[in-house]
Amino acid sequence: MNVPRRVINLAGALLVVVVFATGVMLLAMPAYLQSGEIDNQRRAIETSNAQLSAEIATLQKQQAELPEIEKQLGKLRDQIPSIPQLDDISELA
């Protein structure tokens, strides 16, 4: 059986291409797709961290204003009578 060299080289080249394509499909593509998913998760975490940082900054600003708010609240509480005036309510009814 005398097979021309050209056919043998062509079959060998085809085999190399098939093995290379199989390696890409089984090894490289899953790793590439997984890296895309990890990149999406990283972006989502960065967005979440930015939102949380903004919320922390807002809360720290409000914490700095807390003594003034408590002072205003104390003034408002002083305006509320300590004894309920039920007589006034019955007269209105």
C-alpha positions in Angstrom: 0.0 0.0 0.0 1.7 3.1 -1.3 0.0 6.3 0.1 1.4 9.5 -1.3 3.3 11.7 1.1 0.9 14.6 0.4 -2.1 12.6 1.8 -0.1 11.6 4.9 0.9 15.2 5.5 -2.6 16.4 4.9 -4.0 13.8 7.4 -1.4 14.8 10.0 -2.2 18.5 9.6 -5.9 17.7 9.9 -5.2 15.7 13.0 -3.2 18.5 14.6 -6.0 21.0 13.8 -8.6 18.7 15.3 -6.5 18.2 18.5 -5.8 21.9 18.8 -9.5 22.8 18.3 -10.5 20.2 20.9 -8.0 21.6 23.3 -9.3 25.1 22.8 -12.9 24.0 23.3 -12.3 21.8 26.4 -9.6 23.9 28.2 -9.4 27.5 26.9 -13.1 28.3 26.4 -14.3 27.3 29.9 -11.5 29.3 31.5 -12.3 32.3 29.3 -16.0 32.2 30.1 -15.3 31.8 33.8 -13.0 34.8 33.7 -15.9 36.8 32.1 -18.2 35.8 35.0 -15.6 36.7 37.5 -15.1 40.1 35.9 -18.9 40.7 36.0 -18.9 39.8 39.7 -16.0 42.2 40.3 -17.9 45.0 38.6 -21.0 44.3 40.7 -18.9 44.3 43.9 -17.2 47.6 43.0 -20.7 49.2 42.4 -21.9 47.8 45.7 -18.9 49.1 47.5 -19.3 52.5 45.9 -22.9 52.7 47.1 -22.0 51.6 50.6 -19.2 54.1 50.8 -21.6 56.9 49.8 -24.1 55.6 52.5 -21.3 55.6 55.1 -20.3 59.1 54.2 -24.0 60.2 54.6 -24.3 58.5 57.9 -21.1 60.0 59.2 -22.3 63.5 58.2 -25.6 62.8 60.0 -23.7 61.5 63.1 -21.9 64.8 63.2 -25.2 66.6 63.2 -26.7 64.4 65.9 -26.1 66.6 68.9 -27.9 69.5 67.2 -30.8 67.3 66.3 -31.0 66.0 69.9 -31.0 69.6 71.2 -33.9 70.5 68.9 -35.7 67.3 69.9 -35.4 68.2 73.6 -36.9 71.6 72.9 -39.8 70.0 71.1 -40.3 67.5 73.9 -40.5 70.4 76.4 -43.4 71.8 74.4 -45.4 68.5 75.0 -47.4 68.7 78.2 -46.5 65.9 80.7 -50.1 65.5 81.9 -52.6 64.6 79.2 -55.3 67.1 79.2 -58.3 64.8 78.6 -60.7 67.5 79.6 -59.9 69.6 76.6 -60.4 66.6 74.3 -63.9 65.9 75.8 -64.9 69.5 75.5 -63.9 69.5 71.8 -65.9 66.4 71.2 
